[in-house]
């Protein structure tokens, strides 16, 4: 059984997945916004990757048609992880700011 072709993002030092065919390999560590045009079965697609604050990646055809699928999120697990990290950082920062403010006002 062969595995389908995938798009592989390199965010750091990542081992190569065991797949038969890689469509594109992009090093995205220094570029938080990336837009790339790729060909899949002779159909042009736009690959969009944004990871500045929250992860977002999509694969959309250049010309929309019912026969050409559009993938709104390529890595939903990565998106959920980035949202959870952002919520955690926001919560911890709010607690620290509150404690610093209360300490400064000599309430604590």
N, C-alpha and C positions, 0 to 999 in steps of 0.2 A: 504494500500500500504506500503510495507516495503522498507526501504532504503538499498542500498548496503553496504557491508562491506567496511570500510575505514581504512586508516593508520593515526594515530593521533600522531602529534609531540607536545611535551610539551617544549616550549621555556621559559616559565615563569609560572606565575599563570594564567592558562587558564581554563575556565569552560568547562566541558565535553560536546561535541556536542550530539545532540539527534539522535543517530543512533542505529541500531539493534545489530551490531557486530563490535567490534574493533579487527583488526588483530594483531596490535602491538602498544604498547605505549612506546615511548622512551623519556627520559629526555635528551635534547641536550644542556642544558645551559652551561655545563662545557666542552663539547667535540665538537669543531667546525668541525671535520671530523669524520663521523660515517659510518661504513659499516656493515650491518646486513644481515644475510641470513634468509629468511622467507619462509614458505610454503603457497601457494595459490592454492586450489583445487588439492593438492598433487603434485604440480609442484614447484620445488625450484626456488626462485627468490633472486636476490641481491638488497637490498635497500641501496642506497648511498645518504648521506646527507652531504653537505658542506655549511657552512655559515660563514666562517672566514671573508671574505670581501664582497663577493656577494653570495646570496642564490643560491643553486643548489641542486636539489633532483631528483633522478631517480629510476625507478623500472625496472630491466632487468632480463630476465630469465638466469639461469646458462648455459643452452644449447639453443642456438638460433634456432628457428623454425618458419615457417609461422603461425602455430596454436597458438604460444605463443606470446602474444603481449608484446611490450616493451614501457614503458612510459618514455619519455625523461625528462619531467618536471612535477612533481606532483602538485606543487603549483605555476602556472605561475603568479598569482597576487603578491605573495610574492617575486618572482624574479624581477618583474617590480619595486616593491617598493624598493628593495635593490639597484637596478641600479639607480633609481631616487635619493635616499639618497646619494649614492656615487658621483653622478654628482653634487648634491647640495653642499656637503662638499668640493669637488674639486674646484668648482666655488668660494665659499666663501673664501677658503684658498688662492686661486690665487689672489683675490681682496685684501685680507688683506696683503699678501706678497708684492703686488705691491704698496699699500699705504704705508707700512712700508719702503720699499726701496726708494720711492720717498720722503718720509718725512726725512729719514736719509740723503739723498743727498741734502736736503734743496731746493727741487724743488717745493714742496707744501707749 
